[in-house]
Amino acid sequence: MKSDEINKEVRFTGSLLKLFSSVKSESALKKTAAISAEFMGKWDISSLNGKKTFITRKDGSKMRVCVYNGKKSAGKTVGILWLHGGGYALGSPEMVKMTFAKHLLKNKNCVIVSPDYTLSAFAPYPAALMDSITALQWMKLNREKLGIDCGSFVVGGESAGGGLAAAAALFARDKGVADIILQIPLYPMIDDRDTETSANNTAPVWNTSLNHAAWKVYLGTLYGTDKIGKYAAPARSSDLSGLPPAITFVGTIEPFYAETLQYFRRLEQAGVPTELMTADGCFHAFDMLAPSAEISKKAVNFALAAYDKYIEKI
């Protein structure tokens, strides 16, 4: 990809990111996972009024969750399950500090719970999704203790976290584990199959080779088979009816552009209200990696306004 294909507002950042991008294989992802998780897990989250605690999985093991308390003013406090990105293989819940979730905390009455779900480098699907559902159920059971006023919840996340958010919305609809009023899958990783934009993509941050590697690690022995279901790759769902309204933004040069547009088009066709913004010439996670760019600010403001549109109906 030529540099002039990148939006001029984020071009310098994109060029640097592409230059220093080195994780391109399954083995590299697995090696990087533990390092990134340990490093990010030490981040201080007190600036976002956050604290770290542990919840218990069904098998008795413990999972760390970060609980963030957002702006307090008149009105109800909404509970939001936020799932971090990282290709399912990388990242930690402390990443809220650099994602759209921080803007929700600063501007909205909310409590955000972000779990340290099992990374695919340590266990493939469905471990991450089941951890996400465990965190959602914990929020539901502890709603009053957490200071959440609403019985309905929001699920959101970026990239792989967006994929998990979409999967959690499907799971909640099908299994009745919680009432989801809104989903915010930002530039979600939802299709293991090559699309028009995920094939032969050499954009900064996330590209075809890295995408293939990440899906292989996440799906494990399922990869390349006909046994991949909707909870593993939400784009494979044949029925999107009855899902909560959905909000997203996505860059036009990133791998997930086509699958995001197609998924949101199908949501609309199924009668699900949607809000979508495309960012011309922007790469994956542009809002996180170039937050000062006007296009990033525009995307954040778009999503905040869309959030208000649906939350005010509670």
C-alpha positions as semicolon CSV with decimal commas, in nm:
position;residue;x (nm);y (nm);z (nm)
1;M;0,000;0,000;0,000
2;K;0,135;0,341;-0,100
3;S;0,154;0,609;0,165
4;D;-0,064;0,848;-0,037
5;E;-0,352;0,601;0,001
6;I;-0,356;0,676;0,372
7;N;-0,560;0,972;0,495
8;K;-0,320;1,264;0,528
9;E;-0,435;1,327;0,885
10;V;-0,305;0,987;0,997
11;R;-0,045;0,924;0,725
12;F;0,267;0,987;0,933
13;T;0,146;0,762;1,214
14;G;0,042;0,496;0,965
15;S;0,377;0,500;0,789
16;L;0,562;0,456;1,118
17;L;0,333;0,175;1,230
18;K;0,378;-0,008;0,903
19;L;0,754;0,034;0,920
20;F;0,780;-0,114;1,269
21;S;0,514;-0,383;1,235
22;S;0,679;-0,722;1,286
23;V;0,415;-0,964;1,419
24;K;0,308;-1,161;1,114
25;S;0,287;-1,529;1,211
26;E;0,111;-1,763;1,450
27;S;0,430;-1,828;1,646
28;A;0,504;-1,456;1,672
29;L;0,153;-1,391;1,802
30;K;0,188;-1,658;2,067
31;K;0,529;-1,530;2,175
32;T;0,404;-1,173;2,193
33;A;0,086;-1,259;2,387
34;A;0,239;-1,320;2,728
35;I;0,471;-1,020;2,699
36;S;0,194;-0,779;2,598
37;A;-0,049;-0,910;2,859
38;E;0,205;-0,877;3,139
39;F;0,311;-0,529;3,029
40;M;-0,041;-0,391;2,984
41;G;-0,165;-0,566;3,296
42;K;0,056;-0,337;3,502
43;W;-0,097;-0,018;3,364
44;D;-0,241;0,214;3,625
45;I;-0,613;0,275;3,563
46;S;-0,681;0,509;3,854
47;S;-0,702;0,809;3,618
48;L;-1,024;0,657;3,483
49;N;-1,155;0,581;3,831
50;G;-1,079;0,218;3,770
51;K;-1,004;-0,072;3,999
52;K;-0,904;-0,432;3,945
53;T;-1,081;-0,728;4,098
54;F;-1,131;-1,099;4,036
55;I;-1,439;-1,301;3,954
56;T;-1,484;-1,677;3,955
57;R;-1,544;-1,887;3,647
58;K;-1,766;-2,197;3,657
59;D;-1,458;-2,419;3,684
60;G;-1,345;-2,231;3,996
61;S;-1,057;-2,043;3,832
62;K;-1,022;-1,669;3,875
63;M;-1,043;-1,402;3,605
64;R;-0,923;-1,045;3,650
65;V;-1,168;-0,772;3,555
66;C;-1,120;-0,398;3,545
67;V;-1,416;-0,198;3,673
68;Y;-1,433;0,167;3,566
69;N;-1,677;0,427;3,697
70;G;-1,771;0,700;3,453
71;K;-1,907;1,052;3,482
72;K;-2,181;1,097;3,741
73;S;-2,463;1,344;3,677
74;A;-2,840;1,336;3,656
75;G;-2,976;1,026;3,492
76;K;-2,933;0,652;3,509
77;T;-2,598;0,476;3,518
78;V;-2,558;0,222;3,240
79;G;-2,358;-0,099;3,266
80;I;-2,121;-0,160;2,975
81;L;-1,925;-0,477;2,906
82;W;-1,618;-0,364;2,711
83;L;-1,399;-0,624;2,542
84;H;-1,045;-0,528;2,443
85;G;-0,891;-0,581;2,102
86;G;-0,573;-0,756;1,997
87;G;-0,669;-1,013;1,736
88;Y;-0,807;-1,239;2,011
89;A;-0,442;-1,322;2,093
90;L;-0,311;-1,000;2,249
91;G;-0,411;-0,722;2,485
92;S;-0,559;-0,666;2,828
93;P;-0,857;-0,490;2,992
94;E;-0,634;-0,200;3,093
95;M;-0,646;-0,098;2,725
96;V;-0,966;0,092;2,803
97;K;-0,724;0,380;2,868
98;M;-0,666;0,414;2,494
99;T;-0,998;0,310;2,339
100;F;-1,339;0,461;2,268
101;A;-1,445;0,332;2,611
102;K;-1,246;0,608;2,781
103;H;-1,465;0,865;2,605
104;L;-1,775;0,693;2,738
105;L;-1,628;0,711;3,087
106;K;-1,547;1,079;3,059
107;N;-1,879;1,182;2,905
108;K;-2,150;0,938;3,013
109;N;-2,299;0,795;3,331
110;C;-2,170;0,441;3,308
111;V;-1,987;0,159;3,477
112;I;-1,759;-0,029;3,242
113;V;-1,651;-0,383;3,318
114;S;-1,365;-0,510;3,104
115;P;-1,252;-0,871;3,157
116;D;-0,908;-1,020;3,111
117;Y;-1,057;-1,288;2,889
118;T;-0,847;-1,589;2,796
119;L;-0,625;-1,498;2,503
120;S;-0,628;-1,739;2,210
121;A;-0,253;-1,785;2,249
122;F;-0,334;-1,976;2,569
123;A;-0,666;-2,137;2,472
124;P;-0,863;-2,116;2,146
125;Y;-1,232;-2,046;2,094
126;P;-1,466;-2,062;2,284
127;A;-1,257;-1,965;2,589
128;A;-1,262;-1,589;2,524
129;L;-1,633;-1,582;2,450
130;M;-1,723;-1,786;2,758
131;D;-1,514;-1,552;2,972
132;S;-1,702;-1,258;2,819
133;I;-2,035;-1,417;2,902
134;T;-1,915;-1,493;3,255
135;A;-1,830;-1,124;3,301
136;L;-2,170;-1,024;3,163
137;Q;-2,350;-1,256;3,402
138;W;-2,139;-1,123;3,691
139;M;-2,245;-0,770;3,598
140;K;-2,607;-0,877;3,597
141;L;-2,584;-1,048;3,937
142;N;-2,389;-0,759;4,094
143;R;-2,567;-0,474;3,921
144;E;-2,663;-0,286;4,237
145;K;-2,324;-0,330;4,403
146;L;-2,158;-0,194;4,090
147;G;-2,385;0,111;4,092
148;I;-2,564;0,019;3,770
149;D;-2,921;0,150;3,756
150;C;-3,037;-0,020;3,437
151;G;-3,137;-0,383;3,399
152;S;-3,033;-0,374;3,034
153;F;-2,669;-0,369;2,931
154;V;-2,441;-0,247;2,654
155;V;-2,171;-0,465;2,499
156;G;-1,887;-0,317;2,301
157;G;-1,527;-0,349;2,199
158;E;-1,276;-0,278;1,927
159;S;-1,136;-0,516;1,666
160;A;-1,138;-0,867;1,817
161;G;-1,322;-0,714;2,112
162;G;-1,580;-0,592;1,862
163;G;-1,605;-0,946;1,734
164;L;-1,660;-1,074;2,087
165;A;-1,919;-0,801;2,146
166;A;-2,110;-0,910;1,835
167;A;-2,083;-1,274;1,944
168;A;-2,199;-1,188;2,296
169;A;-2,503;-1,007;2,153
170;L;-2,589;-1,317;1,949
171;F;-2,533;-1,544;2,249
172;A;-2,744;-1,327;2,479
173;R;-3,027;-1,321;2,223
174;D;-3,020;-1,698;2,183
175;K;-2,954;-1,804;2,544
176;G;-3,125;-1,526;2,739
177;V;-2,828;-1,467;2,970
178;A;-2,886;-1,089;2,982
179;D;-3,085;-0,813;2,817
180;I;-2,860;-0,625;2,575
181;I;-2,996;-0,289;2,471
182;L;-2,705;-0,175;2,250
183;Q;-2,394;-0,321;2,087
184;I;-2,086;-0,121;1,985
185;P;-1,862;-0,349;1,776
186;L;-1,603;-0,103;1,644
187;Y;-1,424;-0,218;1,327
188;P;-1,500;-0,575;1,439
189;M;-1,306;-0,890;1,357
190;I;-1,604;-1,107;1,264
191;D;-1,522;-1,307;0,949
192;D;-1,253;-1,576;0,926
193;R;-1,303;-1,593;0,550
194;D;-1,124;-1,360;0,311
195;T;-1,332;-1,065;0,196
196;E;-1,273;-0,802;-0,071
197;T;-1,069;-0,593;0,174
198;S;-0,917;-0,854;0,404
199;A;-0,752;-1,040;0,115
200;N;-0,422;-0,901;-0,015
201;N;-0,428;-0,614;0,232
202;T;-0,099;-0,448;0,324
203;A;-0,229;-0,156;0,530
204;P;-0,059;-0,047;0,854
205;V;-0,140;-0,211;1,190
206;W;-0,348;-0,504;1,060
207;N;-0,307;-0,682;0,729
208;T;-0,387;-1,010;0,554
209;S;-0,097;-1,217;0,686
210;L;-0,158;-1,106;1,045
211;N;-0,531;-1,161;1,007
212;H;-0,482;-1,517;0,883
213;A;-0,243;-1,593;1,167
214;A;-0,478;-1,453;1,429
215;W;-0,777;-1,651;1,303
216;K;-0,571;-1,970;1,296
217;V;-0,469;-1,922;1,658
218;Y;-0,819;-1,826;1,769
219;L;-1,005;-2,106;1,593
220;G;-0,746;-2,377;1,651
221;T;-0,851;-2,708;1,496
222;L;-1,172;-2,548;1,363
223;Y;-0,979;-2,326;1,123
224;G;-1,045;-2,413;0,760
225;T;-1,335;-2,646;0,843
226;D;-1,710;-2,619;0,796
227;K;-1,766;-2,635;1,173
228;I;-1,711;-2,265;1,244
229;G;-2,030;-2,125;1,395
230;K;-2,178;-1,781;1,448
231;Y;-2,039;-1,737;1,799
232;A;-1,685;-1,790;1,667
233;A;-1,727;-1,570;1,360
234;P;-2,048;-1,362;1,380
235;A;-2,042;-1,287;1,006
236;R;-2,137;-1,653;0,959
237;S;-2,468;-1,605;1,140
238;S;-2,763;-1,674;0,912
239;D;-3,012;-1,487;1,133
240;L;-2,944;-1,139;1,266
241;S;-3,301;-1,058;1,363
242;G;-3,385;-0,961;1,718
243;L;-3,041;-0,821;1,792
244;P;-2,992;-0,487;1,971
245;P;-2,911;-0,167;1,778
246;A;-2,551;-0,150;1,661
247;I;-2,296;0,133;1,633
248;T;-1,962;0,126;1,456
249;F;-1,703;0,321;1,260
250;V;-1,439;0,173;1,034
251;G;-1,156;0,288;0,808
252;T;-1,182;0,229;0,435
253;I;-0,831;0,084;0,387
254;E;-0,833;-0,166;0,670
255;P;-0,901;-0,540;0,632
256;F;-1,230;-0,535;0,823
257;Y;-1,391;-0,265;0,608
258;A;-1,587;-0,499;0,380
259;E;-1,702;-0,741;0,650
260;T;-1,814;-0,453;0,871
261;L;-2,020;-0,295;0,595
262;Q;-2,172;-0,627;0,497
263;Y;-2,260;-0,718;0,856
264;F;-2,424;-0,383;0,922
265;R;-2,612;-0,403;0,593
266;R;-2,745;-0,742;0,696
267;L;-2,841;-0,607;1,039
268;E;-3,047;-0,336;0,868
269;Q;-3,210;-0,592;0,641
270;A;-3,303;-0,790;0,952
271;G;-3,473;-0,484;1,100
272;V;-3,197;-0,391;1,346
273;P;-3,128;-0,015;1,380
274;T;-2,768;0,072;1,293
275;E;-2,532;0,369;1,296
276;L;-2,219;0,344;1,080
277;M;-1,947;0,591;0,985
278;T;-1,669;0,521;0,738
279;A;-1,336;0,702;0,766
280;D;-1,178;0,753;0,426
281;G;-0,816;0,638;0,402
282;C;-0,796;0,527;0,764
283;F;-0,623;0,213;0,884
284;H;-0,719;-0,025;1,162
285;A;-0,764;0,133;1,507
286;F;-0,688;0,480;1,371
287;D;-0,887;0,641;1,653
288;M;-0,665;0,475;1,914
289;L;-0,332;0,524;1,741
290;A;-0,386;0,875;1,604
291;P;-0,629;1,022;1,860
292;S;-0,539;1,384;1,786
293;A;-0,635;1,361;1,419
294;E;-0,956;1,539;1,324
295;I;-1,090;1,224;1,158
296;S;-1,041;1,034;1,485
297;K;-1,223;1,304;1,681
298;K;-1,503;1,297;1,426
299;A;-1,539;0,920;1,465
300;V;-1,547;0,945;1,845
301;N;-1,808;1,222;1,839
302;F;-2,017;1,025;1,591
303;A;-2,022;0,721;1,818
304;L;-2,095;0,925;2,131
305;A;-2,392;1,092;1,961
306;A;-2,518;0,756;1,836
307;Y;-2,484;0,614;2,187
308;D;-2,702;0,894;2,324
309;K;-2,967;0,824;2,061
310;Y;-3,032;0,480;2,199
311;I;-2,946;0,516;2,566
312;E;-3,185;0,807;2,615
313;K;-3,466;0,561;2,539
314;I;-3,394;0,357;2,853
